[in-house]
Amino acid sequence: MQWIVDGVYLAVAVLFIVGLKAMSSPAKARRGITWAGVGMVLATLVTFLVPDMQNMALIVVAIVLGGGVAWWAGRVVKMTDMPQMVAIYNGMGGGAAALIAAVEFARGEVHGPVVATLAVLGSLIGSVAFSGSVIAFLKLQGIMNKAFRLPAQNLVNIALGVAAIGLGAWIVTSSVGAGTANAWLLVLFFVLALVLGAVLTSPIGGADMPVVISLLNAFTGLAVGFEGYVLGNPTLIIAGIVVGASGTLLTQLMAKAMNRPILNVLFTPITGEAQAGGAIEGRMKEMSATDAAALMRYSEKVIVIPGYGMAVAGAQHKVWEMAKLLEDEGVEVKFAIHPVAGRMPGHMNVLLAEAGVPYEKIFDLDEINAEFPQTDVALVIGANDVVNPVARTDKSSPIYGMPILDADKARNCIVIKRGRGAGYSGIENALFYADNTSMLYGSAQQAVADVIAQLKELG
């Protein structure tokens, strides 16, 4: 029977890797998710064939409860709430990995220094991923509205980290040979690890949130991989390594897109109180939906730049309807996506795909930036930092050096924005005050609907 289990585990590993590879392309992402999902189902089913498997009834109950909640959540959660769902699901994976180690220590099944070390590392990383993801969820859901920073925050982070590592080393030393550890020592270790995750994530503001979600995802993958070694389960090892490696690479790419080292994200985060240095000259000029429609209707080329404001308003379907109307009149329309637009990696790509925007019309920063000087209208919908010119000019700004979409270089720029305040990160946007920029105030859903109505009249 074991050879069947091992054979299926090998097939599952291949499905995970092939599925992840397919997810690297928007055109194949759905197929990749299906392959990875099939792999997960096979891995779950074949586990029932593992020799000497116990607690079958509890496993079935857990699968039914977890699967039922996930199915219900997947159907009712709105696309605008997808970042927080990803955050909390990611946290559950890290928490599960930490609990596996806790149970193994409690049962006295951790033998040898290598296994004990990996169990402790998985517990530490998984606990940090769990509590950090809970904080990320609270921030994204709007329950925790402000960044919370302790006095001497970085010293507290270091102290908690050193204390948790020290306790972990103590647990490894005491459990080698015996396979178990003092219960109170384990409790204190897990409490410190959970507090560390919460304290690390609490000061981080919205501008850094995509990087944080990606980093916590990498943590969860590593924790699962370590605990897979503890259990002797090759599927968990491979799945954890694949998720951890891909999450790490994605985190590096996201940090590069913001021109912010990962350590800066963790220890010097951009908070809601962050401001660019110096006053911004000029004034914001308001535009009507009629004028915006006319300007785009008689343009040759329009580039749409979506941001979180589009997600909040659920305006992606209206935006695509507007784009099709413009294309029917001979206007070339493209969509420009910044790597950190939205609240999670790929947030805007997911929303545009849901609305039916063809993949070939969606371009990333490097592909489209050179086209802005030849563009008649850059339409910014709820984006802020990713189009802020101070990233090029103001060395005192927290986002200085971050690659941005060059919307300010278009002949005209229209910004759809709910109000006159700064964006989620708290940084004032110099683009809004530029001579070639006009503001169309209101919810993205209503503003684009008004533009559509005017386009139909002009048509």
Order of alpha helices (4+ residues) and beta strands (2+ residues): alpha-alpha-alpha-alpha-alpha-alpha-alpha-alpha-alpha-alpha-alpha-beta-alpha-alpha-beta-alpha-beta-alpha-beta-alpha-beta-beta-alpha
